[in-house]
């Protein structure tokens, strides 16, 4: 049981990292809110949008695995985190100068690569602090701050698009929160609490088998979870929403994400992974509502999408932190993110191709895949509970 002082120190650090993510999300989630329409403006097709969104995740997937393992071996968590954030933040404002969809695609891949590089190392730092306050609550609180930025960024973009009536120039103001993220990262480094030290017996312990089953379920979920750029592409192409309205819808989704993540986090700390399937059942409704309905249904779809993201943000990494010891978490988060990224690519590419051929088939694919993921998580709940108990015993 953590002392009040340890909890206070951990909470300060989680909030500091949350503010870093707030500024970072203002930057890249603001960009993401108009990425689909921007690529359409540059001449990309739906298939190309799906491929670009997926390739960015896939290219970063292998890097997540490598950077996570390097972080475990070197313990250079901060160096990897800072370099990743710098690449992540620099690529977004540069999108304003992309003259064609191919150049924009390269910048999107660079942005995703930077995010992938720092992801495992940052998550290790966060998980170490969250052990003092509850992993679900720690990750949920961080996600709430993270999504505050994801709300403010699209609002900033919406104002810029409404003023210029073009998507390209709207990326330039995002340089301001990008700089704020890097400055706040320095502040977070100065208040990091004392890290957990792994016992010698833990250093050689392999990742538990249940971890890989958990990763497989998460990968299946990623495969069936529609990427917002494709949904935004549909809203723009069918004229269901005005250009300046699309980032506002995304901001609404991020608001729900920020509200529901701490809620799902608290529920996770109390009930375990069983809360995630309920979030999945909500998120899969985004497919029929968003692609088969009108504007009203699309608004509800975006709300379901944001709620599903909140459930994932609060629970997926928390589950890993509970069953994997500190010294293995870099590789664990890297392996998780690698599989998740590759499966996201497969799902995004498949949905992009299906969109050009049969929208009902796209909807059926996403629903079936997410429903199967929910079933896998339910099947794993007892195994995860046993693995969590073993991990807690080993750390004493």
Beta strands, then each sheet from edge to edge (+ up, - down):
end
